[in-house]
């Protein structure tokens, strides 16, 4: 199972990096403010259609992260105590409810 955890953790890091890069590209002014100048030639799109598209992307990313977290942090893999397992289950359920 340790190999699965490592793969899941790598997938989680990859998803984070992909989302962060996407976020910087879609908010180039913020990217410039934090010192990332890859998108200096762009301006953020505030059109209603594009705002809706970004909302969809964020929800999809949240779903992917929750799925990866479940794989990475699943209680059987970590031998969590009952209390920790219960807390983890509540967090996952809350996140799933928010996404739906």
DSSP file (Angstrom, degrees, kcal/mol; ACC not computed):
  #  RESIDUE AA STRUCTURE BP1 BP2  ACC     N-H-->O    O-->H-N    N-H-->O    O-->H-N    TCO  KAPPA ALPHA  PHI   PSI    X-CA   Y-CA   Z-CA
    1    1 A X     >        0   0    0      0, 0.0     4,-2.4     0, 0.0     5,-0.2   0.000 360.0 360.0 360.0 -24.8    0.0    0.0    0.0
    2    2 A X  H  >  +     0   0    0      1,-0.2     4,-2.4     2,-0.2     5,-0.2   0.881 360.0  54.0 -60.6 -36.2    2.9    2.4    0.5
    3    3 A X  H  > S+     0   0    0      1,-0.2     4,-2.2     2,-0.2    -1,-0.2   0.894 107.8  50.2 -63.4 -39.4    3.5    2.5   -3.2
    4    4 A X  H  > S+     0   0    0      2,-0.2     4,-2.8     1,-0.2    -2,-0.2   0.908 109.5  51.1 -64.0 -41.9   -0.2    3.5   -3.7
    5    5 A X  H  X S+     0   0    0     -4,-2.4     4,-3.2     2,-0.2     5,-0.2   0.936 109.7  49.3 -61.3 -46.1    0.2    6.2   -1.2
    6    6 A X  H  X S+     0   0    0     -4,-2.4     4,-2.3     1,-0.2    -1,-0.2   0.913 113.0  47.3 -60.6 -43.0    3.2    7.6   -2.9
    7    7 A X  H  X S+     0   0    0     -4,-2.2     4,-2.2     2,-0.2    -1,-0.2   0.897 113.5  48.3 -64.3 -40.3    1.5    7.5   -6.2
    8    8 A X  H  X S+     0   0    0     -4,-2.8     4,-2.5     2,-0.2    -2,-0.2   0.905 111.0  50.0 -66.3 -42.0   -1.6    9.2   -4.7
    9    9 A X  H  X S+     0   0    0     -4,-3.2     4,-2.4     2,-0.2    -2,-0.2   0.902 111.0  49.3 -63.3 -40.3    0.5   11.8   -3.0
   10   10 A X  H  X S+     0   0    0     -4,-2.3     4,-2.4    -5,-0.2    -2,-0.2   0.895 110.9  50.3 -64.7 -40.0    2.3   12.5   -6.3
   11   11 A X  H  X S+     0   0    0     -4,-2.2     4,-2.5     2,-0.2    -2,-0.2   0.885 109.8  50.9 -65.4 -38.1   -1.1   12.8   -8.1
   12   12 A X  H  X S+     0   0    0     -4,-2.5     4,-2.3     2,-0.2    -2,-0.2   0.920 111.1  47.5 -65.0 -44.0   -2.3   15.2   -5.5
   13   13 A X  H  X S+     0   0    0     -4,-2.4     4,-2.6     2,-0.2    -2,-0.2   0.900 112.3  50.6 -62.8 -40.1    0.8   17.4   -5.9
   14   14 A X  H  X S+     0   0    0     -4,-2.4     4,-2.7     2,-0.2    -2,-0.2   0.913 109.8  49.4 -64.3 -43.3    0.4   17.3   -9.6
   15   15 A X  H  X S+     0   0    0     -4,-2.5     4,-2.4     2,-0.2    -1,-0.2   0.902 111.8  49.5 -62.8 -40.7   -3.3   18.3   -9.4
   16   16 A X  H  X S+     0   0    0     -4,-2.3     4,-3.0     2,-0.2    -2,-0.2   0.942 112.1  47.2 -62.7 -47.4   -2.3   21.2   -7.1
   17   17 A X  H  X S+     0   0    0     -4,-2.6     4,-2.6     1,-0.2     5,-0.2   0.917 112.6  49.4 -61.4 -44.1    0.4   22.4   -9.4
   18   18 A X  H  X S+     0   0    0     -4,-2.7     4,-2.1     1,-0.2    -1,-0.2   0.919 114.0  45.2 -61.8 -44.1   -1.9   22.2  -12.5
   19   19 A X  H  X S+     0   0    0     -4,-2.4     4,-2.9     2,-0.2    -2,-0.2   0.915 112.2  51.6 -67.0 -42.3   -4.6   24.1  -10.7
   20   20 A X  H  X S+     0   0    0     -4,-3.0     4,-2.5     2,-0.2    -2,-0.2   0.928 111.5  46.9 -60.9 -45.4   -2.2   26.7   -9.4
   21   21 A X  H  X S+     0   0    0     -4,-2.6     4,-2.3     1,-0.2    -1,-0.2   0.910 112.9  49.7 -62.7 -41.5   -0.7   27.3  -12.8
   22   22 A X  H  X S+     0   0    0     -4,-2.1     4,-2.1    -5,-0.2    -2,-0.2   0.919 110.7  50.5 -61.7 -43.1   -4.2   27.5  -14.3
   23   23 A X  H  X S+     0   0    0     -4,-2.9     4,-0.7     1,-0.2    -2,-0.2   0.906 110.4  48.7 -63.9 -41.8   -5.2   30.0  -11.6
   24   24 A X  H >< S+     0   0    0     -4,-2.5     3,-0.7     1,-0.2     7,-0.4   0.913 111.1  50.0 -65.2 -41.1   -2.2   32.2  -12.2
   25   25 A X  H >< S+     0   0    0     -4,-2.3     3,-0.5     1,-0.2    -1,-0.2   0.862 112.7  47.6 -64.3 -34.7   -2.9   32.2  -16.0
   26   26 A X  H 3< S+     0   0    0     -4,-2.1    19,-0.3     1,-0.3    -1,-0.2   0.506 120.6  37.5 -87.2  -3.9   -6.5   33.2  -15.3
   27   27 A X  T <X S+     0   0    0     -3,-0.7     4,-2.1    -4,-0.7     3,-0.5  -0.527  70.2 165.0-138.9  68.9   -5.6   35.9  -12.9
   28   28 A X  H <> S+     0   0    0     -3,-0.5     4,-2.5     1,-0.2    11,-0.2   0.776  72.8  59.3 -63.4 -27.7   -2.4   37.3  -14.5
   29   29 A X  H  > S+     0   0    0      2,-0.2     4,-2.2     1,-0.2    -1,-0.2   0.927 108.0  46.1 -66.1 -42.0   -2.5   40.5  -12.4
   30   30 A X  H  > S+     0   0    0     -3,-0.5     4,-1.8     2,-0.2    -2,-0.2   0.925 110.6  53.8 -62.2 -45.1   -2.2   38.4   -9.3
   31   31 A X  H  <>S+     0   0    0     -4,-2.1     5,-2.9    -7,-0.4     3,-0.3   0.924 110.0  47.1 -56.1 -45.9    0.5   36.3  -10.8
   32   32 A X  H ><5S+     0   0    0     -4,-2.5     3,-1.4     1,-0.2    -1,-0.2   0.901 108.1  56.3 -63.4 -40.3    2.5   39.5  -11.6
   33   33 A X  H 3<5S+     0   0    0     -4,-2.2    -1,-0.2     1,-0.3    -2,-0.2   0.815 109.0  46.2 -62.6 -30.6    1.9   40.8   -8.0
   34   34 A X  T 3<5S-     0   0    0     -4,-1.8    -1,-0.3    -3,-0.3    -2,-0.2   0.367 126.8 -98.2 -95.6   6.6    3.5   37.6   -6.5
   35   35 A X  T < 5S+     0   0    0     -3,-1.4     2,-0.8    -4,-0.3    -3,-0.2   0.526  83.2 127.6  96.9   6.1    6.4   37.7   -8.9
   36   36 A X      < +     0   0    0     -5,-2.9     3,-0.4    -6,-0.2    -1,-0.2  -0.860  28.8 176.4 -97.4 108.9    5.3   35.2  -11.6
   37   37 A X    >   +     0   0    0     -2,-0.8     3,-1.1     1,-0.2     4,-0.2   0.144  47.0 106.4-103.0  19.0    5.7   37.1  -14.9
   38   38 A X  T 3  S+     0   0    0      1,-0.2     3,-0.2     2,-0.1    -1,-0.2   0.758  89.0  38.7 -66.2 -23.0    4.8   34.4  -17.3
   39   39 A X  T >  S+     0   0    0     -3,-0.4     3,-2.1   -11,-0.2    -1,-0.2   0.037  73.5 123.6-119.0  25.7    1.4   36.0  -18.0
   40   40 A X  T <  S+     0   0    0     -3,-1.1    -1,-0.1     1,-0.3    -2,-0.1   0.762  72.4  58.9 -59.4 -25.9    2.4   39.7  -18.0
   41   41 A X  T 3  S+     0   0    0     -3,-0.2    -1,-0.3    -4,-0.2     2,-0.3   0.465  97.7  79.8 -84.4   0.7    1.0   40.1  -21.5
   42   42 A X    <   -     0   0    0     -3,-2.1     2,-0.3   -14,-0.0    -3,-0.1  -0.719  60.3-155.0-109.1 157.1   -2.5   39.0  -20.4
   43   43 A X        -     0   0    0     -2,-0.3     2,-0.1   -15,-0.1    -2,-0.0  -0.952  35.4 -97.9-122.9 149.2   -5.4   40.6  -18.6
   44   44 A X        -     0   0    0     -2,-0.3     2,-0.6     1,-0.1   -17,-0.1  -0.398  34.5-126.7 -67.2 141.1   -8.1   38.8  -16.6
   45   45 A X        +     0   0    0    -19,-0.3    -1,-0.1     1,-0.1   -19,-0.0  -0.806  27.4 178.1 -91.7 119.0  -11.3   38.1  -18.5
   46   46 A X        +     0   0    0     -2,-0.6    -1,-0.1     4,-0.1     2,-0.1   0.164  33.3 131.7-106.4  16.3  -14.4   39.3  -16.5
   47   47 A X     >  -     0   0    0      1,-0.1     4,-2.4     4,-0.0     5,-0.2  -0.405  66.8-120.5 -67.8 146.6  -17.0   38.3  -19.1
   48   48 A X  H  > S+     0   0    0      1,-0.2     4,-2.2     2,-0.2     5,-0.2   0.876 112.4  53.0 -55.5 -39.5  -20.0   36.5  -17.6
   49   49 A X  H  > S+     0   0    0      1,-0.2     4,-2.0     2,-0.2    -1,-0.2   0.916 111.1  45.5 -63.8 -42.3  -19.3   33.4  -19.9
   50   50 A X  H  > S+     0   0    0      2,-0.2     4,-2.4     1,-0.2    -1,-0.2   0.866 109.5  54.7 -71.5 -35.0  -15.7   33.2  -18.8
   51   51 A X  H  X S+     0   0    0     -4,-2.4     4,-2.0     2,-0.2    -1,-0.2   0.915 109.3  48.5 -61.9 -42.1  -16.6   33.6  -15.1
   52   52 A X  H  X S+     0   0    0     -4,-2.2     4,-2.0     1,-0.2    -2,-0.2   0.899 109.5  52.7 -63.2 -40.6  -19.1   30.7  -15.5
   53   53 A X  H  X S+     0   0    0     -4,-2.0     4,-2.1     1,-0.2    -2,-0.2   0.900 108.6  50.0 -61.9 -41.3  -16.3   28.6  -17.2
   54   54 A X  H  X S+     0   0    0     -4,-2.4     4,-2.4     2,-0.2    -1,-0.2   0.888 106.9  54.9 -64.8 -38.9  -14.0   29.3  -14.2
   55   55 A X  H  X S+     0   0    0     -4,-2.0     4,-2.2     1,-0.2    -1,-0.2   0.919 108.5  48.4 -60.2 -43.3  -16.6   28.3  -11.7
   56   56 A X  H  X S+     0   0    0     -4,-2.0     4,-2.6     1,-0.2     5,-0.2   0.932 110.3  51.5 -62.2 -45.7  -17.0   24.9  -13.5
   57   57 A X  H  X S+     0   0    0     -4,-2.1     4,-2.4     1,-0.2    -1,-0.2   0.891 109.6  50.4 -58.8 -41.0  -13.2   24.5  -13.5
   58   58 A X  H  X S+     0   0    0     -4,-2.4     4,-2.5     2,-0.2    -1,-0.2   0.917 110.7  48.0 -65.9 -43.6  -13.0   25.1   -9.8
   59   59 A X  H  X S+     0   0    0     -4,-2.2     4,-2.3     2,-0.2    -2,-0.2   0.924 112.4  49.3 -62.9 -43.8  -15.7   22.6   -9.0
   60   60 A X  H  X S+     0   0    0     -4,-2.6     4,-2.3     1,-0.2    -2,-0.2   0.918 111.4  49.5 -61.3 -43.3  -14.1   20.0  -11.2
   61   61 A X  H  X S+     0   0    0     -4,-2.4     4,-2.5    -5,-0.2    -1,-0.2   0.898 109.1  52.3 -63.5 -40.4  -10.7   20.7   -9.5
   62   62 A X  H  X S+     0   0    0     -4,-2.5     4,-2.6     2,-0.2    -1,-0.2   0.917 109.3  49.6 -61.5 -43.0  -12.3   20.4   -6.0
   63   63 A X  H  X S+     0   0    0     -4,-2.3     4,-2.5     1,-0.2    -2,-0.2   0.931 111.4  49.0 -61.5 -45.6  -13.8   17.0   -7.0
   64   64 A X  H  X S+     0   0    0     -4,-2.3     4,-2.4     1,-0.2    -2,-0.2   0.909 111.9  48.7 -61.1 -42.4  -10.5   15.8   -8.2
   65   65 A X  H  X S+     0   0    0     -4,-2.5     4,-3.0     2,-0.2    -1,-0.2   0.917 110.4  50.4 -66.3 -42.5   -8.7   16.9   -5.0
   66   66 A X  H  X S+     0   0    0     -4,-2.6     4,-2.5     2,-0.2    -2,-0.2   0.931 111.1  49.2 -60.9 -44.1  -11.3   15.3   -2.8
   67   67 A X  H  X S+     0   0    0     -4,-2.5     4,-1.9     1,-0.2    -1,-0.2   0.918 113.4  46.4 -60.6 -42.8  -10.9   12.0   -4.7
   68   68 A X  H  X S+     0   0    0     -4,-2.4     4,-2.9     2,-0.2     5,-0.2   0.887 110.9  52.3 -67.7 -38.1   -7.2   12.2   -4.4
   69   69 A X  H  X S+     0   0    0     -4,-3.0     4,-3.5     2,-0.2    -2,-0.2   0.909 107.1  52.8 -63.0 -41.2   -7.4   13.0   -0.7
   70   70 A X  H  X S+     0   0    0     -4,-2.5     4,-0.6     1,-0.2    -1,-0.2   0.924 113.8  43.1 -60.2 -43.5   -9.6   10.0   -0.1
   71   71 A X  H  < S+     0   0    0     -4,-1.9     3,-0.3    -5,-0.2    -2,-0.2   0.915 120.1  42.2 -66.3 -42.8   -7.0    7.8   -1.8
   72   72 A X  H  < S+     0   0    0     -4,-2.9    -2,-0.2     1,-0.2    -3,-0.2   0.892 126.8  28.9 -72.6 -41.1   -4.0    9.5   -0.1
   73   73 A X  H  < S+     0   0    0     -4,-3.5    -1,-0.2    -5,-0.2    -2,-0.2   0.181  78.1 148.1-110.1  17.1   -5.5    9.8    3.4
   74   74 A X    >X  -     0   0    0     -4,-0.6     3,-1.4    -3,-0.3     4,-1.1  -0.297  53.3-124.8 -58.8 133.4   -7.9    6.9    3.5
   75   75 A X  H >>>S+     0   0    0      1,-0.3     4,-1.4     2,-0.2     5,-1.1   0.820 106.2  58.9 -52.0 -40.4   -8.0    5.6    7.1
   76   76 A X  H 345S+     0   0    0      1,-0.2    -1,-0.3     2,-0.2     3,-0.1   0.864 107.0  49.5 -60.8 -30.2   -7.1    1.9    6.3
   77   77 A X  H <45S+     0   0    0     -3,-1.4    -1,-0.2     1,-0.2    -2,-0.2   0.782 118.5  37.5 -76.2 -25.8   -3.8    3.2    4.8
   78   78 A X  H <<5S-     0   0    0     -4,-1.1    -2,-0.2    -3,-0.5    -1,-0.2   0.459  98.3-129.6-105.9  -1.7   -2.9    5.3    7.8
   79   79 A X  T  <5 -     0   0    0     -4,-1.4    -3,-0.2    -5,-0.2    -4,-0.1   0.930  41.4-172.1  51.0  49.9   -4.2    3.1   10.6
   80   80 A X      < -     0   0    0     -5,-1.1    -1,-0.1     1,-0.1     2,-0.0  -0.319  23.8-107.4 -72.3 154.0   -6.1    6.1   12.1
   81   81 A X     >  -     0   0    0      1,-0.1     4,-2.7    -2,-0.0     5,-0.2  -0.267  36.3-102.3 -69.5 167.1   -7.8    6.0   15.4
   82   82 A X  H  > S+     0   0    0      1,-0.2     4,-2.7     2,-0.2     5,-0.2   0.922 122.4  50.8 -59.4 -44.5  -11.6    5.8   15.5
   83   83 A X  H  > S+     0   0    0      1,-0.2     4,-2.4     2,-0.2    -1,-0.2   0.906 112.7  45.0 -61.5 -43.2  -11.8    9.6   16.4
   84   84 A X  H  > S+     0   0    0      2,-0.2     4,-2.9     1,-0.2    -1,-0.2   0.909 112.9  51.1 -67.4 -42.1   -9.5   10.6   13.5
   85   85 A X  H  X S+     0   0    0     -4,-2.7     4,-2.4     2,-0.2    -2,-0.2   0.918 111.1  48.7 -59.7 -43.9  -11.3    8.3   11.1
   86   86 A X  H  X S+     0   0    0     -4,-2.7     4,-2.0     2,-0.2    -2,-0.2   0.929 112.4  47.6 -62.2 -46.8  -14.6    9.8   12.2
   87   87 A X  H  X S+     0   0    0     -4,-2.4     4,-2.2     1,-0.2    -2,-0.2   0.924 111.5  50.9 -60.9 -45.2  -13.3   13.4   11.8
   88   88 A X  H  X S+     0   0    0     -4,-2.9     4,-2.5     1,-0.2    -1,-0.2   0.912 108.5  52.3 -58.4 -44.1  -11.9   12.5    8.4
   89   89 A X  H  X S+     0   0    0     -4,-2.4     4,-2.4     1,-0.2    -1,-0.2   0.878 108.6  50.5 -61.3 -39.0  -15.2   11.1    7.3
   90   90 A X  H  X S+     0   0    0     -4,-2.0     4,-2.8     2,-0.2    -1,-0.2   0.915 109.7  50.3 -65.6 -43.0  -17.0   14.2    8.3
   91   91 A X  H  X S+     0   0    0     -4,-2.2     4,-2.5     2,-0.2    -2,-0.2   0.931 112.6  46.2 -61.6 -46.0  -14.5   16.4    6.3
   92   92 A X  H  X S+     0   0    0     -4,-2.5     4,-2.6     1,-0.2    -1,-0.2   0.924 113.7  48.7 -63.2 -44.3  -15.0   14.3    3.2
   93   93 A X  H  X S+     0   0    0     -4,-2.4     4,-2.3     2,-0.2    -2,-0.2   0.911 112.2  48.8 -62.8 -42.4  -18.8   14.3    3.5
   94   94 A X  H  X S+     0   0    0     -4,-2.8     4,-2.4     2,-0.2    -2,-0.2   0.922 112.4  47.9 -63.5 -44.4  -18.9   18.1    4.0
   95   95 A X  H  X S+     0   0    0     -4,-2.5     4,-2.0     1,-0.2    -2,-0.2   0.916 111.9  49.7 -63.7 -42.9  -16.6   18.7    1.0
   96   96 A X  H  X S+     0   0    0     -4,-2.6     4,-1.9     1,-0.2    -1,-0.2   0.901 110.9  50.2 -62.5 -40.3  -18.7   16.3   -1.1
   97   97 A X  H  < S+     0   0    0     -4,-2.3    -2,-0.2     1,-0.2    -1,-0.2   0.906 109.3  51.3 -64.1 -41.8  -21.9   18.1    0.0
   98   98 A X  H  < S+     0   0    0     -4,-2.4    -1,-0.2     1,-0.2    -2,-0.2   0.884 110.1  49.7 -62.4 -39.1  -20.4   21.5   -0.9
   99   99 A X  H  <        0   0    0     -4,-2.0    -1,-0.2     1,-0.3    -2,-0.2   0.873 360.0 360.0 -69.5 -37.6  -19.4   20.3   -4.3
  100  100 A X     <        0   0    0     -4,-1.9    -1,-0.3    -5,-0.2    -2,-0.2   0.497 360.0 360.0 -73.0 360.0  -22.9   18.9   -5.1
